[in-house]
Amino acid sequence: MSRLSTLISRPLIALCAILGLSSCSGVQVTQYAAQTPQLDLSKYFTGTMDAYGMFQNRSGEVVKRFHVVIKSHWEGDTGTLDEQFTYSDGTTQQRIWTIRKTGPQDYIGTAADVVGEAKGTASGNALRWQYVLSLPVDGKVYEVNFDDWMFLMDDRIMLNRSSMSKWGFDLGEVTLTFVKR
């Protein structure tokens, strides 16, 4: 290996190690175990609700606002959430989630635009939901990582904050407020 390669590769390896370690740290959903009210997805996501949200790019600019009508029901450990989006520019979108409870606190979800499966863990009043979404932007489709945090405030209100990233780079955030009718 040449001296130049060694000079370049060592800092690059160190940077990758630091980034790898920092991605493992952070808040764990289990730290909300004692928080109330307890979030049970099958109880909260039953019936019809509205969600109001916005997408902010990485500089904090609000790029899109939207309203979602969600009709949901459960049969045993499997739930269906039919989400009808209306964006501030007048465009619409539908996403239908199928969510399965796979353990006392664990969930797996699928939807047509989710790559593979979404994985979630609930603890106390919180749910952490992680998945890859195929996101259309300006005629192209990008696979974007979502890290969703949902917090049940009371029997009608839940707050949701989602971080979006691609290749480890922050793309922006989605903020939602769910309101049961």
Phi, psi and omega in degrees: 000135180287162179299321179296316178299319179296318180296325180280318187289324181298310177297325179294317178296317179297317179298315179298320179295317179296314179297320179296317179291321182290332179287342179274342182272176176122190184286137175253141182299332182294342179289351177260011185306325183271357182283142178237159001287152179293132179273120173238110185303323182292334176276317183289312182272065174226124182102204183248140177214165175247149172228140180238129185211176177208154173248129176246133177288179187294343176272355178099355179290132175285115184262325181214141172242154181203162175235140179232132169257124184243123173249124187222151175205162181232144170233107184064233181266012182239128180242153175236128177241114178261108184257124178247107183269138168233118183269160183298339178272005178093351179284158181231162180203150175237139172226128177246115178267140165245120184241131178243134173278122185249356180193179182305327182231004188251144181224151172232137181229150175226153174204161185302326182260010175265129179279118183071226182239144170277142179237134182223151175226131178256147176202123183062234181265009188243154172223131171251125188234122182234136182195170175248129182245134171280111189246115177282129178220119176050048176082357177244159178243127180244141173269115188241136177279131176245135174236096184266137171237122178245139181228117178284123182267318175201193186290348181246332190246133172224137178257145182223130175232125183240129173263135179247137179213161176217126181054033179084359180261134179293128178256333181155191182222148172248132177240132182226147169238120176268137179226115177287141178281000000 
